[in-house]
Amino acid sequence: MTGSWLEKRRRDQYYRLARIRGYRSRSAYKLQQAIRTYQLIKPSQKVVDLGAQPGGWLQVAREVVGPAGLVLGIDIKQIAPLPAGNIKLLKMDVYAEDIADRIVAELDGPANAVLSDLAPSIIGAWDVDHARQVDLARRAMEIAEKVLDHDGNALIKLFHGPELKRVQDDAALLFERSRLLKPKASRPESSEIYFLGLRFKAKWYQPAAKVAD
Ligand SMILES: C[S@@+](CC[C@H](N)C(=O)[O-])C[C@H]1O[C@@H](n2cnc3c(N)ncnc32)[C@H](O)[C@@H]1O
């Protein structure tokens, strides 16, 4: 890390606020701003957060859903435990075949919101990084299609690039309303942008219960 990078971070208001308020990431403010503007999560709801480590979004989401709600955080990396009754953690690759079933089992039903801040480890080759980010966003959308309840909402990280429009158009078909969002807390120099989908159109498909012979 260079001296100027550290200096820039110290001056960053969201980084400082996150430290003061005890949020594990400055990203927490991106989700907070999206929730304040679009009410994409409400009290008592069930939420799944894909790519949740270190846990800033989990902290914000659990504050909103409150004690009657539940937030399930999933990451391929271990998430340090968060002492809260309304958070569950799962160490899992989002590409695992049974991920949607696991989510529904952990939430004991469909999700009211799917959040994805999934991001690949950046290797510095722009086209490769972009392709991997697009793939993660598409995977998040596939999962959302399987676990979202009717009228549910989604917030999914994307990156600017040649595939952005196509991913956005495909995802938009699934929701009554949608748009791209750049929260104030997202660094202007970052090419990240979020897809916001409001009111999932489909009815949640509940697998039929097994009937004994
Ligand atoms: C930007 S961080 C998330 C930050 C988080 N929203 C917060 O506020 O603390 C992106 C996360 O995506 C996770 N990730 C990347 N690929 C994944 C995969 N295939 N399965 C599960 N998690 C993955 C990374 O491990 C990383 O922790």
Ligand as a Chemical Component Dictionary entry (heavy atoms), coordinates in Angstrom:
data_LIG
# 
_chem_comp.id                   LIG 
_chem_comp.type                 NON-POLYMER 
_chem_comp.pdbx_formal_charge   0 
_chem_comp.three_letter_code    LIG 
# 
loop_
_chem_comp_atom.comp_id 
_chem_comp_atom.atom_id 
_chem_comp_atom.alt_atom_id 
_chem_comp_atom.type_symbol 
_chem_comp_atom.charge 
_chem_comp_atom.model_Cartn_x 
_chem_comp_atom.model_Cartn_y 
_chem_comp_atom.model_Cartn_z 
_chem_comp_atom.pdbx_ordinal 
LIG C1  C1  C 0  -16.677 -6.396  -2.006 1  
LIG S1  S1  S 1  -16.662 -7.828  -1.003 2  
LIG C2  C2  C 0  -18.197 -7.695  -0.129 3  
LIG C3  C3  C 0  -18.222 -6.634  0.942  4  
LIG C4  C4  C 0  -19.480 -6.695  1.782  5  
LIG N1  N1  N 0  -20.657 -6.258  1.034  6  
LIG C5  C5  C 0  -19.383 -5.838  3.023  7  
LIG O1  O1  O 0  -20.057 -4.808  3.102  8  
LIG O2  O2  O -1 -18.654 -6.208  3.940  9  
LIG C6  C6  C 0  -16.969 -9.096  -2.188 10 
LIG C7  C7  C 0  -17.021 -10.500 -1.629 11 
LIG O3  O3  O 0  -17.411 -11.427 -2.660 12 
LIG C8  C8  C 0  -16.884 -12.690 -2.297 13 
LIG N2  N2  N 0  -16.918 -13.657 -3.409 14 
LIG C9  C9  C 0  -16.290 -13.572 -4.601 15 
LIG N3  N3  N 0  -16.520 -14.679 -5.341 16 
LIG C10 C10 C 0  -17.346 -15.482 -4.611 17 
LIG C11 C11 C 0  -17.954 -16.754 -4.839 18 
LIG N4  N4  N 0  -17.744 -17.427 -5.986 19 
LIG N5  N5  N 0  -18.742 -17.269 -3.887 20 
LIG C12 C12 C 0  -18.964 -16.596 -2.720 21 
LIG N6  N6  N 0  -18.397 -15.389 -2.432 22 
LIG C13 C13 C 0  -17.602 -14.840 -3.359 23 
LIG C14 C14 C 0  -15.473 -12.347 -1.865 24 
LIG O4  O4  O 0  -14.927 -13.386 -1.082 25 
LIG C15 C15 C 0  -15.664 -11.020 -1.115 26 
LIG O5  O5  O 0  -15.710 -11.224 0.277  27 
# 
loop_
_chem_comp_bond.comp_id 
_chem_comp_bond.atom_id_1 
_chem_comp_bond.atom_id_2 
_chem_comp_bond.value_order 
_chem_comp_bond.pdbx_ordinal 
LIG C1  S1  SING 1  
LIG S1  C2  SING 2  
LIG S1  C6  SING 3  
LIG C2  C3  SING 4  
LIG C3  C4  SING 5  
LIG C4  N1  SING 6  
LIG C4  C5  SING 7  
LIG C5  O1  DOUB 8  
LIG C5  O2  SING 9  
LIG C6  C7  SING 10 
LIG C7  O3  SING 11 
LIG C7  C15 SING 12 
LIG O3  C8  SING 13 
LIG C8  N2  SING 14 
LIG C8  C14 SING 15 
LIG N2  C9  SING 16 
LIG N2  C13 SING 17 
LIG C9  N3  DOUB 18 
LIG N3  C10 SING 19 
LIG C10 C11 SING 20 
LIG C10 C13 DOUB 21 
LIG C11 N4  SING 22 
LIG C11 N5  DOUB 23 
LIG N5  C12 SING 24 
LIG C12 N6  DOUB 25 
LIG N6  C13 SING 26 
LIG C14 O4  SING 27 
LIG C14 C15 SING 28 
LIG C15 O5  SING 29 
# 
